[in-house]
Amino acid sequence: MAKYRRKVCSYCKEKIKPDYKEVSLLKKFTSEKGKIIPRAKNGLCAKHGRLLSTAIKRARYMALMQYTAKVK
C-alpha cells in the first residue's frame, strides 16, 4: 500500500481569501479549456474551494476571465 502526503490548502497556509480581482491567481485553478479544477485535484479545503469557485464565477461575469478557451 502506497502512502501519500495530503496537500495543504494554499489559501489557509497564506491566510488569504480568494478574490475575483486577482485574475492571475484564479487562472491557476482553471483548466486550459476554462473549466474549474475540482477541489480534490487542486488541494484546497472545502471552505476555500467554495470561495474560489464563487470568485471565478464573479470574475467571468465581470468579464475579467473568459468562460471558455479561444477556438482556433
N, CA, C and O atoms as a Tripos MOL2 file, in Angstrom:
@<TRIPOS>MOLECULE
protein
  288   287    72     0     0
PROTEIN
NO_CHARGES

@<TRIPOS>ATOM
      1 N           0.8230   -1.1720    0.0000 N.3       1 MET1
      2 CA          0.0000    0.0000    0.0000 C.3       1 MET1
      3 C           0.8770    1.2480    0.0000 C.2       1 MET1
      4 O           1.7460    1.4190    0.8550 O.2       1 MET1
      5 N           0.6350    2.0900   -0.9520 N.am      2 ALA2
      6 CA          1.4160    3.3210   -1.0400 C.3       2 ALA2
      7 C           0.7470    4.4240   -0.2170 C.2       2 ALA2
      8 O          -0.4560    4.6630   -0.3300 O.2       2 ALA2
      9 N           1.5350    5.0730    0.5910 N.am      3 LYS3
     10 CA          1.0150    6.2030    1.3590 C.3       3 LYS3
     11 C           1.3660    7.4820    0.6190 C.2       3 LYS3
     12 O           2.4270    7.5970    0.0050 O.2       3 LYS3
     13 N           0.4690    8.4220    0.6900 N.am      4 TYR4
     14 CA          0.7100    9.6940    0.0280 C.3       4 TYR4
     15 C           0.5500   10.8200    1.0370 C.2       4 TYR4
     16 O          -0.1190   10.6760    2.0600 O.2       4 TYR4
     17 N           1.1660   11.9190    0.7290 N.am      5 ARG5
     18 CA          1.0710   13.0830    1.5990 C.3       5 ARG5
     19 C          -0.0930   13.9500    1.1470 C.2       5 ARG5
     20 O          -0.2200   14.2590   -0.0380 O.2       5 ARG5
     21 N          -0.9200   14.3320    2.0660 N.am      6 ARG6
     22 CA         -2.0930   15.1400    1.7500 C.3       6 ARG6
     23 C          -1.6700   16.5680    1.4380 C.2       6 ARG6
     24 O          -0.8000   17.1280    2.1040 O.2       6 ARG6
     25 N          -2.2930   17.1490    0.4220 N.am      7 LYS7
     26 CA         -1.9790   18.5170    0.0380 C.3       7 LYS7
     27 C          -2.5190   19.4890    1.0810 C.2       7 LYS7
     28 O          -3.5720   19.2590    1.6750 O.2       7 LYS7
     29 N          -1.7930   20.5610    1.2920 N.am      8 VAL8
     30 CA         -2.2130   21.5940    2.2330 C.3       8 VAL8
     31 C          -2.8500   22.7210    1.4350 C.2       8 VAL8
     32 O          -2.3370   23.1050    0.3840 O.2       8 VAL8
     33 N          -3.9450   23.2440    1.9190 N.am      9 CYS9
     34 CA         -4.6560   24.3280    1.2530 C.3       9 CYS9
     35 C          -3.7580   25.5640    1.1910 C.2       9 CYS9
     36 O          -3.2760   26.0430    2.2180 O.2       9 CYS9
     37 N          -3.5400   26.0720   -0.0220 N.am     10 SER10
     38 CA         -2.6420   27.2160   -0.1870 C.3      10 SER10
     39 C          -3.2260   28.4930    0.4050 C.2      10 SER10
     40 O          -2.4790   29.3680    0.8450 O.2      10 SER10
     41 N          -4.5430   28.6090    0.4210 N.am     11 TYR11
     42 CA         -5.1710   29.7940    0.9940 C.3      11 TYR11
     43 C          -5.1120   29.7700    2.5190 C.2      11 TYR11
     44 O          -4.9430   30.8210    3.1380 O.2      11 TYR11
     45 N          -5.2470   28.6030    3.1370 N.am     12 CYS12
     46 CA         -5.1220   28.5010    4.5900 C.3      12 CYS12
     47 C          -3.6810   28.7610    5.0170 C.2      12 CYS12
     48 O          -3.4270   29.3740    6.0540 O.2      12 CYS12
     49 N          -2.7560   28.2910    4.2130 N.am     13 LYS13
     50 CA         -1.3370   28.4400    4.5080 C.3      13 LYS13
     51 C          -0.9330   29.9170    4.5250 C.2      13 LYS13
     52 O          -0.1970   30.3520    5.4100 O.2      13 LYS13
     53 N          -1.4160   30.6830    3.5450 N.am     14 GLU14
     54 CA         -1.0680   32.0980    3.4330 C.3      14 GLU14
     55 C          -2.0510   33.0150    4.1700 C.2      14 GLU14
     56 O          -1.8250   34.2200    4.2810 O.2      14 GLU14
     57 N          -3.1450   32.4280    4.6710 N.am     15 LYS15
     58 CA         -4.1900   33.1520    5.4030 C.3      15 LYS15
     59 C          -4.7700   34.3110    4.5890 C.2      15 LYS15
     60 O          -4.8450   35.4450    5.0620 O.2      15 LYS15
     61 N          -5.1800   33.9980    3.3500 N.am     16 ILE16
     62 CA         -5.8370   34.9760    2.4840 C.3      16 ILE16
     63 C          -7.1260   34.3770    1.9550 C.2      16 ILE16
     64 O          -7.3540   33.1740    2.0780 O.2      16 ILE16
     65 N          -7.9720   35.2190    1.3650 N.am     17 LYS17
     66 CA         -9.2170   34.7650    0.7610 C.3      17 LYS17
     67 C          -9.1160   34.9130   -0.7480 C.2      17 LYS17
     68 O          -8.4670   35.8420   -1.2290 O.2      17 LYS17
     69 N          -9.7460   34.0150   -1.5120 N.am     18 PRO18
     70 CA         -9.7730   34.1890   -2.9650 C.3      18 PRO18
     71 C         -10.6050   35.4120   -3.3380 C.2      18 PRO18
     72 O         -11.7000   35.6070   -2.8100 O.2      18 PRO18
     73 N         -10.0820   36.2390   -4.2530 N.am     19 ASP19
     74 CA        -10.7580   37.4580   -4.6560 C.3      19 ASP19
     75 C         -10.9070   37.4520   -6.1750 C.2      19 ASP19
     76 O         -10.0000   37.0180   -6.8850 O.2      19 ASP19
     77 N         -12.0400   37.9290   -6.6720 N.am     20 TYR20
     78 CA        -12.3040   37.8910   -8.1140 C.3      20 TYR20
     79 C         -11.4170   38.8430   -8.8990 C.2      20 TYR20
     80 O         -11.3050   38.7040  -10.1170 O.2      20 TYR20
     81 N         -10.7810   39.8070   -8.2370 N.am     21 LYS21
     82 CA         -9.9340   40.7810   -8.9360 C.3      21 LYS21
     83 C          -8.5290   40.2470   -9.2090 C.2      21 LYS21
     84 O          -7.8120   40.8110  -10.0340 O.2      21 LYS21
     85 N          -8.1260   39.1830   -8.5410 N.am     22 GLU22
     86 CA         -6.8080   38.5790   -8.7330 C.3      22 GLU22
     87 C          -6.8920   37.5040   -9.8180 C.2      22 GLU22
     88 O          -6.8860   36.3100   -9.5190 O.2      22 GLU22
     89 N          -6.9710   37.9330  -11.0650 N.am     23 VAL23
     90 CA         -7.2180   37.0210  -12.1810 C.3      23 VAL23
     91 C          -6.0540   36.0610  -12.3960 C.2      23 VAL23
     92 O          -6.2770   34.8890  -12.7010 O.2      23 VAL23
     93 N          -4.8270   36.5280  -12.2450 N.am     24 SER24
     94 CA         -3.6710   35.6600  -12.4610 C.3      24 SER24
     95 C          -3.6560   34.4990  -11.4730 C.2      24 SER24
     96 O          -3.2490   33.3910  -11.8220 O.2      24 SER24
     97 N          -4.0930   34.7470  -10.2540 N.am     25 LEU25
     98 CA         -4.1570   33.6960   -9.2420 C.3      25 LEU25
     99 C          -5.3010   32.7270   -9.5320 C.2      25 LEU25
    100 O          -5.1680   31.5220   -9.3170 O.2      25 LEU25
    101 N          -6.4260   33.2540  -10.0200 N.am     26 LEU26
    102 CA         -7.5840   32.4070  -10.3180 C.3      26 LEU26
    103 C          -7.3370   31.5120  -11.5290 C.2      26 LEU26
    104 O          -7.8950   30.4170  -11.6050 O.2      26 LEU26
    105 N          -6.5200   31.9530  -12.4680 N.am     27 LYS27
    106 CA         -6.2470   31.1590  -13.6670 C.3      27 LYS27
    107 C          -5.4980   29.8740  -13.3480 C.2      27 LYS27
    108 O          -5.5460   28.9240  -14.1290 O.2      27 LYS27
    109 N          -4.8080   29.8290  -12.2140 N.am     28 LYS28
    110 CA         -4.1130   28.6140  -11.7960 C.3      28 LYS28
    111 C          -5.0940   27.4810  -11.4900 C.2      28 LYS28
    112 O          -4.7500   26.3030  -11.5900 O.2      28 LYS28
    113 N          -6.3100   27.8540  -11.1190 N.am     29 PHE29
    114 CA         -7.3080   26.8680  -10.7090 C.3      29 PHE29
    115 C          -8.3260   26.5740  -11.8090 C.2      29 PHE29
    116 O          -9.3840   26.0080  -11.5320 O.2      29 PHE29
    117 N          -8.0230   26.9500  -13.0490 N.am     30 THR30
    118 CA         -8.8680   26.6030  -14.1880 C.3      30 THR30
    119 C          -8.0530   25.8110  -15.1910 C.2      30 THR30
    120 O          -6.8390   25.9880  -15.2890 O.2      30 THR30
    121 N          -8.7130   24.9400  -15.9330 N.am     31 SER31
    122 CA         -8.0230   24.1330  -16.9310 C.3      31 SER31
    123 C          -7.7720   24.9590  -18.1930 C.2      31 SER31
    124 O          -8.1520   26.1280  -18.2670 O.2      31 SER31
    125 N          -7.1350   24.3440  -19.1740 N.am     32 GLU32
    126 CA         -6.8440   25.0240  -20.4410 C.3      32 GLU32
    127 C          -8.1220   25.4050  -21.1730 C.2      32 GLU32
    128 O          -8.1690   26.4050  -21.8890 O.2      32 GLU32
    129 N          -9.1440   24.6030  -20.9850 N.am     33 LYS33
    130 CA        -10.4210   24.8760  -21.6540 C.3      33 LYS33
    131 C         -11.3020   25.8370  -20.8690 C.2      33 LYS33
    132 O         -12.3650   26.2300  -21.3490 O.2      33 LYS33
    133 N         -10.8760   26.2230  -19.6680 N.am     34 GLY34
    134 CA        -11.6230   27.1940  -18.8860 C.3      34 GLY34
    135 C         -12.4830   26.6050  -17.7850 C.2      34 GLY34
    136 O         -13.2110   27.3380  -17.1160 O.2      34 GLY34
    137 N         -12.4160   25.2890  -17.5800 N.am     35 LYS35
    138 CA        -13.2180   24.6590  -16.5310 C.3      35 LYS35
    139 C         -12.5360   24.8250  -15.1760 C.2      35 LYS35
    140 O         -11.3090   24.8860  -15.0870 O.2      35 LYS35
    141 N         -13.3460   24.8960  -14.1260 N.am     36 ILE36
    142 CA        -12.8170   24.9940  -12.7690 C.3      36 ILE36
    143 C         -12.3180   23.6150  -12.3490 C.2      36 ILE36
    144 O         -13.0490   22.6290  -12.4460 O.2      36 ILE36
    145 N         -11.0740   23.5490  -11.8840 N.am     37 ILE37
    146 CA        -10.4740   22.2790  -11.4670 C.3      37 ILE37
    147 C         -11.0830   21.8850  -10.1180 C.2      37 ILE37
    148 O         -11.2090   22.7310   -9.2320 O.2      37 ILE37
    149 N         -11.4650   20.6080   -9.9490 N.am     38 PRO38
    150 CA        -12.1000   20.1820   -8.6990 C.3      38 PRO38
    151 C         -11.1670   20.3100   -7.4930 C.2      38 PRO38
    152 O          -9.9420   20.2960   -7.6140 O.2      38 PRO38
    153 N         -11.7880   20.4340   -6.3540 N.am     39 ARG39
    154 CA        -11.0930   20.6220   -5.0970 C.3      39 ARG39
    155 C         -10.1200   19.4900   -4.7770 C.2      39 ARG39
    156 O          -9.0520   19.7340   -4.2150 O.2      39 ARG39
    157 N         -10.4710   18.2780   -5.1230 N.am     40 ALA40
    158 CA         -9.6250   17.1190   -4.8210 C.3      40 ALA40
    159 C          -8.3070   17.1780   -5.5930 C.2      40 ALA40
    160 O          -7.2850   16.6930   -5.1080 O.2      40 ALA40
    161 N          -8.3250   17.7590   -6.7710 N.am     41 LYS41
    162 CA         -7.1010   17.8480   -7.5740 C.3      41 LYS41
    163 C          -6.2350   19.0380   -7.2030 C.2      41 LYS41
    164 O          -5.0100   18.9270   -7.2210 O.2      41 LYS41
    165 N          -6.8340   20.1730   -6.8660 N.am     42 ASN42
    166 CA         -6.0170   21.3450   -6.5980 C.3      42 ASN42
    167 C          -5.6120   21.4680   -5.1300 C.2      42 ASN42
    168 O          -4.7800   22.3130   -4.7960 O.2      42 ASN42
    169 N          -6.1780   20.6520   -4.2510 N.am     43 GLY43
    170 CA         -5.7260   20.5820   -2.8670 C.3      43 GLY43
    171 C          -6.2510   21.6600   -1.9420 C.2      43 GLY43
    172 O          -5.6150   21.9580   -0.9310 O.2      43 GLY43
    173 N          -7.3830   22.2500   -2.2520 N.am     44 LEU44
    174 CA         -7.9610   23.2580   -1.3760 C.3      44 LEU44
    175 C          -8.8840   22.6160   -0.3540 C.2      44 LEU44
    176 O          -9.4000   21.5200   -0.5700 O.2      44 LEU44
    177 N          -9.0850   23.3090    0.7600 N.am     45 CYS45
    178 CA        -10.0570   22.8280    1.7410 C.3      45 CYS45
    179 C         -11.4580   23.1560    1.2230 C.2      45 CYS45
    180 O         -11.6000   23.8770    0.2360 O.2      45 CYS45
    181 N         -12.4770   22.6360    1.8770 N.am     46 ALA46
    182 CA        -13.8560   22.8180    1.4180 C.3      46 ALA46
    183 C         -14.2670   24.2810    1.4220 C.2      46 ALA46
    184 O         -14.9110   24.7510    0.4840 O.2      46 ALA46
    185 N         -13.9010   24.9960    2.4660 N.am     47 LYS47
    186 CA        -14.2740   26.4060    2.5920 C.3      47 LYS47
    187 C         -13.6870   27.2280    1.4590 C.2      47 LYS47
    188 O         -14.4020   27.9930    0.8120 O.2      47 LYS47
    189 N         -12.3980   27.0810    1.2140 N.am     48 HIS48
    190 CA        -11.7430   27.8780    0.1750 C.3      48 HIS48
    191 C         -12.0870   27.3750   -1.2280 C.2      48 HIS48
    192 O         -12.0160   28.1390   -2.1900 O.2      48 HIS48
    193 N         -12.4550   26.1100   -1.3520 N.am     49 GLY49
    194 CA        -12.9140   25.6110   -2.6450 C.3      49 GLY49
    195 C         -14.2050   26.2770   -3.0760 C.2      49 GLY49
    196 O         -14.3730   26.6270   -4.2440 O.2      49 GLY49
    197 N         -15.1220   26.4520   -2.1230 N.am     50 ARG50
    198 CA        -16.3770   27.1460   -2.4170 C.3      50 ARG50
    199 C         -16.1420   28.6160   -2.7230 C.2      50 ARG50
    200 O         -16.7190   29.1540   -3.6670 O.2      50 ARG50
    201 N         -15.2960   29.2700   -1.9290 N.am     51 LEU51
    202 CA        -14.9970   30.6840   -2.1590 C.3      51 LEU51
    203 C         -14.2890   30.9010   -3.4980 C.2      51 LEU51
    204 O         -14.5290   31.8970   -4.1790 O.2      51 LEU51
    205 N         -13.4210   29.9650   -3.8650 N.am     52 LEU52
    206 CA        -12.7000   30.0760   -5.1310 C.3      52 LEU52
    207 C         -13.6420   29.9550   -6.3150 C.2      52 LEU52
    208 O         -13.5390   30.7270   -7.2690 O.2      52 LEU52
    209 N         -14.5590   28.9970   -6.2670 N.am     53 SER53
    210 CA        -15.4850   28.8350   -7.3900 C.3      53 SER53
    211 C         -16.3880   30.0610   -7.5360 C.2      53 SER53
    212 O         -16.7070   30.4650   -8.6540 O.2      53 SER53
    213 N         -16.7980   30.6530   -6.4170 N.am     54 THR54
    214 CA        -17.5970   31.8770   -6.4640 C.3      54 THR54
    215 C         -16.7890   33.0280   -7.0480 C.2      54 THR54
    216 O         -17.3150   33.8170   -7.8330 O.2      54 THR54
    217 N         -15.5140   33.1310   -6.6740 N.am     55 ALA55
    218 CA        -14.6520   34.2050   -7.1790 C.3      55 ALA55
    219 C         -14.4250   34.0580   -8.6890 C.2      55 ALA55
    220 O         -14.4190   35.0530   -9.4150 O.2      55 ALA55
    221 N         -14.2410   32.8290   -9.1570 N.am     56 ILE56
    222 CA        -14.0510   32.5940  -10.5940 C.3      56 ILE56
    223 C         -15.3120   32.9720  -11.3600 C.2      56 ILE56
    224 O         -15.2390   33.5950  -12.4190 O.2      56 ILE56
    225 N         -16.4660   32.5920  -10.8230 N.am     57 LYS57
    226 CA        -17.7270   32.9210  -11.4900 C.3      57 LYS57
    227 C         -17.9660   34.4230  -11.5190 C.2      57 LYS57
    228 O         -18.4930   34.9430  -12.5030 O.2      57 LYS57
    229 N         -17.5910   35.1220  -10.4660 N.am     58 ARG58
    230 CA        -17.7240   36.5790  -10.4500 C.3      58 ARG58
    231 C         -16.7830   37.2310  -11.4540 C.2      58 ARG58
    232 O         -17.1620   38.1810  -12.1390 O.2      58 ARG58
    233 N         -15.5630   36.7260  -11.5410 N.am     59 ALA59
    234 CA        -14.5980   37.2830  -12.4900 C.3      59 ALA59
    235 C         -15.0730   37.0730  -13.9280 C.2      59 ALA59
    236 O         -14.8640   37.9290  -14.7880 O.2      59 ALA59
    237 N         -15.7070   35.9430  -14.1800 N.am     60 ARG60
    238 CA        -16.2590   35.6890  -15.5190 C.3      60 ARG60
    239 C         -17.4060   36.6490  -15.8110 C.2      60 ARG60
    240 O         -17.5030   37.1800  -16.9170 O.2      60 ARG60
    241 N         -18.2660   36.8720  -14.8380 N.am     61 TYR61
    242 CA        -19.4050   37.7610  -15.0190 C.3      61 TYR61
    243 C         -18.9490   39.1930  -15.2710 C.2      61 TYR61
    244 O         -19.5540   39.9080  -16.0700 O.2      61 TYR61
    245 N         -17.8930   39.6080  -14.5980 N.am     62 MET62
    246 CA        -17.3610   40.9600  -14.7610 C.3      62 MET62
    247 C         -16.4510   41.0820  -15.9830 C.2      62 MET62
    248 O         -15.8680   42.1410  -16.2130 O.2      62 MET62
    249 N         -16.3240   40.0150  -16.7630 N.am     63 ALA63
    250 CA        -15.5190   39.9540  -17.9890 C.3      63 ALA63
    251 C         -14.0270   40.1220  -17.7130 C.2      63 ALA63
    252 O         -13.3010   40.6630  -18.5470 O.2      63 ALA63
    253 N         -13.5690   39.6660  -16.5620 N.am     64 LEU64
    254 CA        -12.1390   39.6590  -16.2710 C.3      64 LEU64
    255 C         -11.5050   38.3550  -16.7250 C.2      64 LEU64
    256 O         -10.3090   38.3050  -17.0120 O.2      64 LEU64
    257 N         -12.3190   37.2850  -16.7910 N.am     65 MET65
    258 CA        -11.8750   35.9840  -17.2710 C.3      65 MET65
    259 C         -12.8140   35.5070  -18.3480 C.2      65 MET65
    260 O         -13.9620   35.9440  -18.4290 O.2      65 MET65
    261 N         -12.3170   34.5960  -19.1870 N.am     66 GLN66
    262 CA        -13.1530   34.0200  -20.2360 C.3      66 GLN66
    263 C         -13.9030   32.8120  -19.6770 C.2      66 GLN66
    264 O         -13.4390   32.1380  -18.7570 O.2      66 GLN66
    265 N         -15.0750   32.5620  -20.2600 N.am     67 TYR67
    266 CA        -15.8310   31.3560  -19.8860 C.3      67 TYR67
    267 C         -15.2140   30.1100  -20.4940 C.2      67 TYR67
    268 O         -15.1580   29.0650  -19.8450 O.2      67 TYR67
    269 N         -14.7560   30.2080  -21.7190 N.am     68 THR68
    270 CA        -14.1480   29.0760  -22.4220 C.3      68 THR68
    271 C         -12.8660   29.5100  -23.0950 C.2      68 THR68
    272 O         -12.5440   30.6970  -23.1500 O.2      68 THR68
    273 N         -12.1330   28.5240  -23.6110 N.am     69 ALA69
    274 CA        -10.8930   28.8250  -24.3290 C.3      69 ALA69
    275 C         -11.2160   29.3360  -25.7230 C.2      69 ALA69
    276 O         -12.3090   29.1070  -26.2410 O.2      69 ALA69
    277 N         -10.2720   30.0210  -26.3180 N.am     70 LYS70
    278 CA        -10.4690   30.5160  -27.6760 C.3      70 LYS70
    279 C         -10.4610   29.3550  -28.6610 C.2      70 LYS70
    280 O          -9.6340   28.4490  -28.5550 O.2      70 LYS70
    281 N         -11.3780   29.3820  -29.6150 N.am     71 VAL71
    282 CA        -11.4630   28.3300  -30.6370 C.3      71 VAL71
    283 C         -10.6410   28.7850  -31.8290 C.2      71 VAL71
    284 O         -10.7770   29.9140  -32.2990 O.2      71 VAL71
    285 N          -9.7930   27.9010  -32.3070 N.am     72 LYS72
    286 CA         -8.9340   28.2630  -33.4460 C.3      72 LYS72
    287 C          -9.5540   27.9000  -34.7540 C.2      72 LYS72
    288 O          -8.9610   28.1380  -35.8060 O.2      72 LYS72
@<TRIPOS>BOND
     1     1     2 1
     2     2     3 1
     3     3     4 2
     4     3     5 am
     5     5     6 1
     6     6     7 1
     7     7     8 2
     8     7     9 am
     9     9    10 1
    10    10    11 1
    11    11    12 2
    12    11    13 am
    13    13    14 1
    14    14    15 1
    15    15    16 2
    16    15    17 am
    17    17    18 1
    18    18    19 1
    19    19    20 2
    20    19    21 am
    21    21    22 1
    22    22    23 1
    23    23    24 2
    24    23    25 am
    25    25    26 1
    26    26    27 1
    27    27    28 2
    28    27    29 am
    29    29    30 1
    30    30    31 1
    31    31    32 2
    32    31    33 am
    33    33    34 1
    34    34    35 1
    35    35    36 2
    36    35    37 am
    37    37    38 1
    38    38    39 1
    39    39    40 2
    40    39    41 am
    41    41    42 1
    42    42    43 1
    43    43    44 2
    44    43    45 am
    45    45    46 1
    46    46    47 1
    47    47    48 2
    48    47    49 am
    49    49    50 1
    50    50    51 1
    51    51    52 2
    52    51    53 am
    53    53    54 1
    54    54    55 1
    55    55    56 2
    56    55    57 am
    57    57    58 1
    58    58    59 1
    59    59    60 2
    60    59    61 am
    61    61    62 1
    62    62    63 1
    63    63    64 2
    64    63    65 am
    65    65    66 1
    66    66    67 1
    67    67    68 2
    68    67    69 am
    69    69    70 1
    70    70    71 1
    71    71    72 2
    72    71    73 am
    73    73    74 1
    74    74    75 1
    75    75    76 2
    76    75    77 am
    77    77    78 1
    78    78    79 1
    79    79    80 2
    80    79    81 am
    81    81    82 1
    82    82    83 1
    83    83    84 2
    84    83    85 am
    85    85    86 1
    86    86    87 1
    87    87    88 2
    88    87    89 am
    89    89    90 1
    90    90    91 1
    91    91    92 2
    92    91    93 am
    93    93    94 1
    94    94    95 1
    95    95    96 2
    96    95    97 am
    97    97    98 1
    98    98    99 1
    99    99   100 2
   100    99   101 am
   101   101   102 1
   102   102   103 1
   103   103   104 2
   104   103   105 am
   105   105   106 1
   106   106   107 1
   107   107   108 2
   108   107   109 am
   109   109   110 1
   110   110   111 1
   111   111   112 2
   112   111   113 am
   113   113   114 1
   114   114   115 1
   115   115   116 2
   116   115   117 am
   117   117   118 1
   118   118   119 1
   119   119   120 2
   120   119   121 am
   121   121   122 1
   122   122   123 1
   123   123   124 2
   124   123   125 am
   125   125   126 1
   126   126   127 1
   127   127   128 2
   128   127   129 am
   129   129   130 1
   130   130   131 1
   131   131   132 2
   132   131   133 am
   133   133   134 1
   134   134   135 1
   135   135   136 2
   136   135   137 am
   137   137   138 1
   138   138   139 1
   139   139   140 2
   140   139   141 am
   141   141   142 1
   142   142   143 1
   143   143   144 2
   144   143   145 am
   145   145   146 1
   146   146   147 1
   147   147   148 2
   148   147   149 am
   149   149   150 1
   150   150   151 1
   151   151   152 2
   152   151   153 am
   153   153   154 1
   154   154   155 1
   155   155   156 2
   156   155   157 am
   157   157   158 1
   158   158   159 1
   159   159   160 2
   160   159   161 am
   161   161   162 1
   162   162   163 1
   163   163   164 2
   164   163   165 am
   165   165   166 1
   166   166   167 1
   167   167   168 2
   168   167   169 am
   169   169   170 1
   170   170   171 1
   171   171   172 2
   172   171   173 am
   173   173   174 1
   174   174   175 1
   175   175   176 2
   176   175   177 am
   177   177   178 1
   178   178   179 1
   179   179   180 2
   180   179   181 am
   181   181   182 1
   182   182   183 1
   183   183   184 2
   184   183   185 am
   185   185   186 1
   186   186   187 1
   187   187   188 2
   188   187   189 am
   189   189   190 1
   190   190   191 1
   191   191   192 2
   192   191   193 am
   193   193   194 1
   194   194   195 1
   195   195   196 2
   196   195   197 am
   197   197   198 1
   198   198   199 1
   199   199   200 2
   200   199   201 am
   201   201   202 1
   202   202   203 1
   203   203   204 2
   204   203   205 am
   205   205   206 1
   206   206   207 1
   207   207   208 2
   208   207   209 am
   209   209   210 1
   210   210   211 1
   211   211   212 2
   212   211   213 am
   213   213   214 1
   214   214   215 1
   215   215   216 2
   216   215   217 am
   217   217   218 1
   218   218   219 1
   219   219   220 2
   220   219   221 am
   221   221   222 1
   222   222   223 1
   223   223   224 2
   224   223   225 am
   225   225   226 1
   226   226   227 1
   227   227   228 2
   228   227   229 am
   229   229   230 1
   230   230   231 1
   231   231   232 2
   232   231   233 am
   233   233   234 1
   234   234   235 1
   235   235   236 2
   236   235   237 am
   237   237   238 1
   238   238   239 1
   239   239   240 2
   240   239   241 am
   241   241   242 1
   242   242   243 1
   243   243   244 2
   244   243   245 am
   245   245   246 1
   246   246   247 1
   247   247   248 2
   248   247   249 am
   249   249   250 1
   250   250   251 1
   251   251   252 2
   252   251   253 am
   253   253   254 1
   254   254   255 1
   255   255   256 2
   256   255   257 am
   257   257   258 1
   258   258   259 1
   259   259   260 2
   260   259   261 am
   261   261   262 1
   262   262   263 1
   263   263   264 2
   264   263   265 am
   265   265   266 1
   266   266   267 1
   267   267   268 2
   268   267   269 am
   269   269   270 1
   270   270   271 1
   271   271   272 2
   272   271   273 am
   273   273   274 1
   274   274   275 1
   275   275   276 2
   276   275   277 am
   277   277   278 1
   278   278   279 1
   279   279   280 2
   280   279   281 am
   281   281   282 1
   282   282   283 1
   283   283   284 2
   284   283   285 am
   285   285   286 1
   286   286   287 1
   287   287   288 2
@<TRIPOS>SUBSTRUCTURE
     1 MET1         2 RESIDUE 1 A MET
     2 ALA2         6 RESIDUE 1 A ALA
     3 LYS3        10 RESIDUE 1 A LYS
     4 TYR4        14 RESIDUE 1 A TYR
     5 ARG5        18 RESIDUE 1 A ARG
     6 ARG6        22 RESIDUE 1 A ARG
     7 LYS7        26 RESIDUE 1 A LYS
     8 VAL8        30 RESIDUE 1 A VAL
     9 CYS9        34 RESIDUE 1 A CYS
    10 SER10       38 RESIDUE 1 A SER
    11 TYR11       42 RESIDUE 1 A TYR
    12 CYS12       46 RESIDUE 1 A CYS
    13 LYS13       50 RESIDUE 1 A LYS
    14 GLU14       54 RESIDUE 1 A GLU
    15 LYS15       58 RESIDUE 1 A LYS
    16 ILE16       62 RESIDUE 1 A ILE
    17 LYS17       66 RESIDUE 1 A LYS
    18 PRO18       70 RESIDUE 1 A PRO
    19 ASP19       74 RESIDUE 1 A ASP
    20 TYR20       78 RESIDUE 1 A TYR
    21 LYS21       82 RESIDUE 1 A LYS
    22 GLU22       86 RESIDUE 1 A GLU
    23 VAL23       90 RESIDUE 1 A VAL
    24 SER24       94 RESIDUE 1 A SER
    25 LEU25       98 RESIDUE 1 A LEU
    26 LEU26      102 RESIDUE 1 A LEU
    27 LYS27      106 RESIDUE 1 A LYS
    28 LYS28      110 RESIDUE 1 A LYS
    29 PHE29      114 RESIDUE 1 A PHE
    30 THR30      118 RESIDUE 1 A THR
    31 SER31      122 RESIDUE 1 A SER
    32 GLU32      126 RESIDUE 1 A GLU
    33 LYS33      130 RESIDUE 1 A LYS
    34 GLY34      134 RESIDUE 1 A GLY
    35 LYS35      138 RESIDUE 1 A LYS
    36 ILE36      142 RESIDUE 1 A ILE
    37 ILE37      146 RESIDUE 1 A ILE
    38 PRO38      150 RESIDUE 1 A PRO
    39 ARG39      154 RESIDUE 1 A ARG
    40 ALA40      158 RESIDUE 1 A ALA
    41 LYS41      162 RESIDUE 1 A LYS
    42 ASN42      166 RESIDUE 1 A ASN
    43 GLY43      170 RESIDUE 1 A GLY
    44 LEU44      174 RESIDUE 1 A LEU
    45 CYS45      178 RESIDUE 1 A CYS
    46 ALA46      182 RESIDUE 1 A ALA
    47 LYS47      186 RESIDUE 1 A LYS
    48 HIS48      190 RESIDUE 1 A HIS
    49 GLY49      194 RESIDUE 1 A GLY
    50 ARG50      198 RESIDUE 1 A ARG
    51 LEU51      202 RESIDUE 1 A LEU
    52 LEU52      206 RESIDUE 1 A LEU
    53 SER53      210 RESIDUE 1 A SER
    54 THR54      214 RESIDUE 1 A THR
    55 ALA55      218 RESIDUE 1 A ALA
    56 ILE56      222 RESIDUE 1 A ILE
    57 LYS57      226 RESIDUE 1 A LYS
    58 ARG58      230 RESIDUE 1 A ARG
    59 ALA59      234 RESIDUE 1 A ALA
    60 ARG60      238 RESIDUE 1 A ARG
    61 TYR61      242 RESIDUE 1 A TYR
    62 MET62      246 RESIDUE 1 A MET
    63 ALA63      250 RESIDUE 1 A ALA
    64 LEU64      254 RESIDUE 1 A LEU
    65 MET65      258 RESIDUE 1 A MET
    66 GLN66      262 RESIDUE 1 A GLN
    67 TYR67      266 RESIDUE 1 A TYR
    68 THR68      270 RESIDUE 1 A THR
    69 ALA69      274 RESIDUE 1 A ALA
    70 LYS70      278 RESIDUE 1 A LYS
    71 VAL71      282 RESIDUE 1 A VAL
    72 LYS72      286 RESIDUE 1 A LYS
